[in-house]
Amino acid sequence: MSNFIHWIIFVQIVSESLPVSSSSHVRIFLLLASLVYGAQAFVQPVPDFLDHLLHGPTVLIVMIFFRHEWMPSAWRMTHVARAYVRGARVRESERALARVLTRLISFLFISSVITGIFFGLFKILLKNNMLLAHDATMLAGLCVTAGVLFSLRSLRDTRLRQGLRRVPQGERGNTQGGGLSLKHGLVQIKKQIHDIFFENKGSHTSPVLPEEPDEAFSEDRRLEGPNIKTYAILGLVQGLALLPGISRFASTYVAARWLGFTNRRAFQVCFLLELPVVIAAFVVFGVGGACMNHGWGLILQPNVMLSVAGATLAGYGALWCAWRLAERRLLWLFSGYLLLPILIVLYFIS
């Protein structure tokens, strides 16, 4: 497996930035490698410490990508802390920010505790019950992720459907039937798909999704503000997403959308909830596991570090693409992509 360490690093880090299961993609890569090269050693599980250690680049990607979100608040909170130490007066706006952040941290703590309980439970089950580590379980998880992502199609999406609009009487021209301008609709949809990756090309684009009204939940009282129950549900969903084949990104994002979060907030929240769990796993099981298993000799090789750096850049680009798809409400397209890994796993277990 050491010959494929560079590919494992790339697949792990990049897939962490997409609404797919990173562990299942690493497993599928090893299965394909065993098929091509005929080496049964490649189908051995990836060391647990390596899986968690590669969460470090993911944390770095998320922190850089959302820098416009957390850096201003962190800077202002630093100013508030210095003011408290000096006994200076703190502005009311800064007091309000401190209250909001305190409330958010308490919600994150509750969510992380729930996820941590599931994490410990699954660790015990994976150690004592090989059923959870079976490829059939991974296949079921991939199917769940595909279904969860496809459920986004059920949310009202006026932006992509506004092209197939009802043409006014004076603009119908040669249009027949019910007055739907199919040609106009196809042009609009093509333009919107083109804009996903080419809109504002050459200009600086902040990774902060524009806040916009979401007609699907415009009258939903849950938009008044998340509460403990909301984050407890999201923590439960994230905990269940630790099962093989299920994506944390996909499950928490979709759950947040169905709970009434806008695209922008759902995208932020799914990574915000992930950070405490991923950082804890990186430190405890990644760094600690590498020390206990003498794995630093493998990780700190110059060529391996270069692979990590390259995969980190690719992971940032993958997260940007996922953001653009989420902004356009097209993240459900990954449900179609997941048919490919599902078919590959079916081939190997049949």
C-alpha positions in Angstrom: 0.0 0.0 0.0 3.0 2.3 0.5 3.4 2.6 -3.2 -0.1 4.1 -3.4 0.3 6.5 -0.5 0.3 9.5 -2.7 -3.0 8.6 -4.4 -4.6 7.7 -1.1 -3.6 11.2 0.2 -5.0 12.9 -2.9 -8.3 10.9 -2.8 -8.8 11.4 0.9 -8.2 15.2 1.0 -10.1 16.1 -2.1 -13.1 14.0 -1.3 -13.3 15.6 2.1 -14.2 18.8 0.4 -17.0 17.2 -1.6 -20.4 15.8 -0.5 -19.2 12.3 -0.8 -17.7 9.8 1.7 -13.9 10.1 1.7 -13.3 6.8 3.4 -15.4 4.9 0.9 -13.6 6.6 -2.0 -10.2 5.5 -0.5 -11.6 2.0 -0.1 -12.9 2.0 -3.8 -9.5 3.2 -5.0 -7.7 0.3 -3.2 -10.2 -2.2 -4.6 -9.6 -0.9 -8.1 -5.8 -1.0 -7.5 -6.1 -4.6 -6.5 -8.1 -5.3 -9.7 -5.6 -3.6 -12.0 -2.3 -4.8 -10.3 -3.5 -8.0 -8.8 -2.0 -7.3 -5.4 -4.1 -8.3 -2.5 -2.0 -6.2 -0.2 -3.7 -3.1 -1.6 -7.1 -4.1 -0.3 -5.9 -3.9 3.3 -7.5 -1.2 5.3 -5.7 2.2 5.5 -4.1 2.7 8.9 -6.5 4.5 11.2 -4.0 7.1 12.2 -3.4 8.1 8.6 -7.1 8.5 8.0 -7.4 10.9 10.9 -4.1 12.6 10.3 -5.2 13.7 6.8 -8.0 15.7 8.5 -5.4 18.3 9.2 -5.3 19.6 5.6 -9.1 19.6 5.6 -9.1 21.9 8.7 -6.7 24.2 6.9 -8.8 24.3 3.8 -12.0 25.1 5.7 -10.3 27.8 7.8 -8.8 29.5 4.7 -12.0 29.2 2.6 -14.2 30.8 5.4 -11.6 33.3 6.4 -13.9 36.2 5.6 -16.5 34.7 8.0 -14.4 34.1 11.2 -11.5 36.5 11.0 -13.4 39.8 11.5 -15.3 38.3 14.5 -12.1 36.9 15.9 -10.4 40.3 15.6 -13.2 42.1 17.3 -13.3 39.5 20.1 -9.6 40.0 20.6 -10.3 43.7 21.0 -13.1 43.0 23.5 -10.8 40.7 25.5 -8.1 43.4 25.6 -10.7 46.0 26.7 -11.8 43.7 29.6 -8.2 43.2 30.7 -7.5 47.0 30.7 -10.9 47.7 32.3 -11.9 49.9 29.3 -15.4 50.5 28.1 -16.8 47.9 25.7 -19.2 49.1 23.0 -22.7 47.6 23.0 -22.2 46.2 19.5 -19.2 44.2 20.8 -21.2 43.0 23.8 -23.9 41.8 21.4 -21.3 40.0 19.3 -19.9 38.3 22.4 -23.5 37.1 23.3 -24.1 35.8 19.8 -20.8 33.9 19.8 -21.4 32.5 23.2 -24.8 31.2 22.2 -23.2 29.7 19.0 -20.4 28.0 21.0 -23.0 26.5 23.3 -24.9 25.1 20.4 -21.8 23.7 18.9 -20.8 22.1 22.2 -24.2 20.3 22.4 -23.9 19.2 18.8 -20.3 18.0 19.2 -21.3 16.0 22.4 -24.0 14.2 20.5 -21.7 13.5 17.6 -18.9 12.4 19.9 -21.2 9.8 21.6 -21.9 8.3 18.2 -18.2 8.4 17.3 -17.3 6.4 20.4 -20.1 4.0 19.8 -19.1 3.3 16.2 -15.5 2.9 17.2 -16.5 0.1 19.6 -18.7 -1.5 17.0 -16.1 -1.3 14.3 -13.6 -2.9 16.6 -15.8 -5.7 17.7 -18.2 -6.2 14.8 -16.8 -6.5 11.3 -20.2 -6.1 9.8 -19.9 -2.4 9.9 -16.5 -2.6 8.1 -18.0 -4.8 5.4 -18.2 -3.5 1.8 -22.0 -4.1 1.9 -22.4 -1.6 4.7 -20.4 0.9 2.7 -22.7 0.2 -0.3 -25.7 1.0 1.9 -24.1 4.2 3.1 -23.4 5.3 -0.5 -27.0 4.7 -1.4 -28.2 6.7 1.6 -25.9 9.6 0.6 -27.2 9.5 -3.0 -30.8 9.5 -1.8 -30.2 12.3 0.7 -28.6 14.5 -1.9 -31.3 13.8 -4.4 -33.9 15.0 -1.9 -32.6 18.5 -2.5 -34.6 18.3 -5.8 -37.8 18.4 -3.7 -37.0 21.8 -2.4 -38.6 24.6 -4.4 -36.1 26.1 -6.7 -37.4 29.0 -8.6 -34.0 30.2 -9.9 -33.5 27.2 -12.2 -37.1 27.0 -13.2 -37.6 30.7 -14.0 -36.3 30.1 -17.5 -39.3 28.0 -18.3 -41.6 30.9 -17.6 -45.1 31.6 -18.9 -44.6 34.0 -21.8 -46.9 37.0 -21.7 -49.5 37.2 -24.5 -47.6 39.9 -26.4 -44.3 38.0 -26.4 -45.6 34.6 -27.5 -45.0 35.0 -31.2 -44.9 31.6 -32.8 -45.0 29.8 -29.5 -47.9 27.4 -29.4 -49.6 25.4 -26.7 -49.6 26.7 -23.1 -47.3 29.6 -23.7 -44.1 28.1 -22.3 -41.1 29.3 -24.1 -39.1 26.1 -24.2 -36.3 27.6 -26.3 -36.0 30.5 -23.8 -36.0 28.1 -20.9 -33.2 26.0 -22.4 -31.1 29.1 -23.1 -31.6 30.3 -19.5 -30.7 27.0 -17.9 -27.6 26.7 -20.2 -26.5 30.1 -19.1 -27.0 29.4 -15.4 -25.0 26.2 -15.6 -22.3 28.1 -17.5 -22.2 30.8 -14.9 -21.5 28.2 -12.1 -17.8 28.2 -13.1 -17.4 31.3 -15.3 -19.5 34.0 -13.7 -17.4 37.1 -12.6 -14.3 35.5 -14.1 -11.2 37.5 -13.4 -12.7 39.3 -10.4 -12.1 38.5 -6.7 -14.9 36.3 -5.5 -15.4 36.0 -1.7 -16.4 32.5 -0.5 -19.3 34.0 1.4 -22.5 33.1 -0.3 -24.9 36.0 -0.9 -27.8 36.1 1.4 -31.0 35.8 -0.6 -34.6 35.0 0.1 -35.5 31.3 0.0 -39.1 31.0 -1.1 -39.2 27.4 0.1 -39.0 28.5 3.7 -39.8 32.3 3.5 -42.7 31.9 5.9 -41.0 29.3 8.1 -40.7 30.4 11.7 -37.5 28.4 12.0 -35.8 31.2 10.1 -36.2 33.4 13.1 -33.1 31.8 14.5 -31.7 28.3 15.2 -32.2 26.9 18.7 -30.8 24.1 20.7 -33.2 21.6 19.2 -32.0 22.5 15.7 -28.3 21.9 16.5 -29.1 18.8 18.4 -30.8 17.4 15.3 -27.8 18.4 13.2 -25.5 16.8 15.7 -27.5 13.6 15.6 -27.4 13.6 11.8 -23.6 14.2 11.8 -23.2 11.3 14.3 -25.2 8.9 12.0 -23.0 10.1 9.1 -20.0 8.4 10.7 -21.3 5.1 9.3 -19.3 3.8 6.4 -20.3 5.3 3.0 -22.3 8.3 4.4 -20.9 11.8 3.8 -20.9 14.2 6.7 -20.9 17.2 4.4 -23.9 15.9 2.4 -26.0 14.8 5.4 -25.5 17.9 7.5 -26.0 20.2 4.5 -29.2 18.6 3.4 -30.5 18.3 7.0 -29.8 22.1 7.5 -31.6 22.9 4.2 -34.7 20.9 5.3 -34.6 22.5 8.7 -35.0 25.9 7.0 -31.4 27.2 6.6 -30.7 29.1 3.4 -28.0 27.8 1.0 -25.4 30.1 2.5 -26.1 29.2 6.1 -26.4 25.5 5.4 -23.1 25.5 3.7 -21.4 27.3 6.6 -23.1 25.3 9.3 -22.2 21.9 7.9 -18.5 22.8 8.0 -18.8 24.7 11.3 -20.3 21.6 13.0 -17.6 19.4 11.4 -14.6 21.4 12.6 -14.7 20.5 16.4 -15.1 16.8 15.6 -12.4 16.8 12.9 -9.9 18.7 15.0 -10.4 16.4 17.9 -10.0 13.3 15.7 -6.9 14.9 14.1 -5.2 15.6 17.5 -6.2 12.4 19.4 -6.3 9.7 16.8 -4.2 11.3 14.1 -1.2 12.8 15.9 -1.6 10.5 18.9 -1.9 7.4 16.7 1.1 8.4 14.6 3.2 8.7 17.7 2.0 5.4 19.1 2.5 3.5 15.8 5.7 5.3 14.7 4.0 6.6 11.6 5.9 9.9 11.4 8.6 8.3 9.3 6.1 7.7 6.5 4.3 11.0 6.8 7.3 13.4 7.0 9.0 12.1 3.9 9.6 15.1 1.4 7.6 13.4 -1.4 4.7 12.6 0.9 4.6 16.2 2.2 4.6 17.5 -1.4 1.7 15.2 -2.1 -0.2 16.6 0.9 0.5 20.2 -0.3 -0.8 19.4 -3.8 -3.8 17.6 -2.5 -4.6 20.5 -0.2 -4.6 22.9 -3.2 -6.9 20.5 -5.1 -9.1 20.2 -2.1 -9.5 23.9 -1.9 -10.6 24.0 -5.5 -13.0 21.1 -4.9 -14.6 23.0 -2.0 -14.9 26.1 -4.2 -16.7 24.0 -6.9 -19.0 22.6 -4.2 -19.8 26.1 -3.0 -20.7 27.2 -6.5 -22.9 24.2 -7.0 -24.6 24.9 -3.6 -25.1 28.5 -4.5 -26.9 27.5 -7.7 -28.9 24.8 -5.9 -27.2 22.1 -8.0 -25.5 20.1 -5.2 -28.0 17.3 -5.9 -26.0 16.5 -9.0 -23.6 14.5 -6.9 -26.3 12.0 -6.4 -25.9 11.1 -10.0 -22.2 10.9 -9.7 -22.6 8.5 -6.7 -24.1 5.9 -9.1 -20.6 5.2 -10.3 -19.0 4.2 -6.9 -22.2 2.3 -6.1 -21.8 0.2 -9.3 -18.1 -0.4 -8.6 -18.8 -1.6 -5.1 -21.6 -3.8 -6.4 -19.2 -5.4 -8.8 -16.7 -6.3 -6.1 -19.2 -7.7 -3.6 -21.2 -9.7 -6.2 
